[in-house]
């Protein structure tokens, strides 16, 4: 009889989380036919279906739900075993798999990677980008070792380290008549441009600007900050930006950046990893490096590019915008 493999369990878990064979195949870095073949072998071994295929929608069968609950424990144990095997060397024998959310990666990676290479020359890194929920799921599955996110990771099997506050600034079209600092309460709510559902920055902007929960009337939600800034530059609205983005975005002369009036608003960047990892000391050292690099970038960019730098200094107390875990995904 066919033996169940860890690969098949990984594939099944990915399908359950994505609800789609194609997206699961992309996530697992395999072709869809290869993934489907392994699932067929797994279902043949179980002699029953794990998934209901309803058109483009894929859901777990009742048996599939119980099977995946057992599979999750097996995959977690496999990760623990692999980590234990690495302990004999005193450090990971493979590259550390490091995930970052899209509203952090393009702004901090160019500075983080050289610093990690200098301070941790013996450690190799494999870097990827993804929304928060996907990164947390990958941590849970053992597909990632640590992740850089901007929300609380309220999961008992994960440990997090707060790094630094990343204040928000307001981005408007060049020539907009606003005096610094800007009061968010006085800005028209229908002018805010948002990221699509699934980005925690969207949720944080909704909370910071007290936008109505009913946002269905908005005809456009961008997939990236780059797209939003193009719309801002062309006068379609305004948006909030994390201050770590200023170094990259400050060269766009079609956009003005404005400080926020007290109490301001910010997000807190966090490093997250699996609880009880034998490499916690290493991960905290990585967190210290990211904090040093990030805070240095904030001090440099804010003082150069914003009219009232004191109001956005990372050491000043700002209102940290919550992003409820029930709806935060990136």
Order of alpha helices (4+ residues) and beta strands (2+ residues): alpha-alpha-alpha-beta-beta-alpha-beta-alpha-beta-alpha-beta-beta-alpha-alpha-beta-alpha-beta-beta-alpha
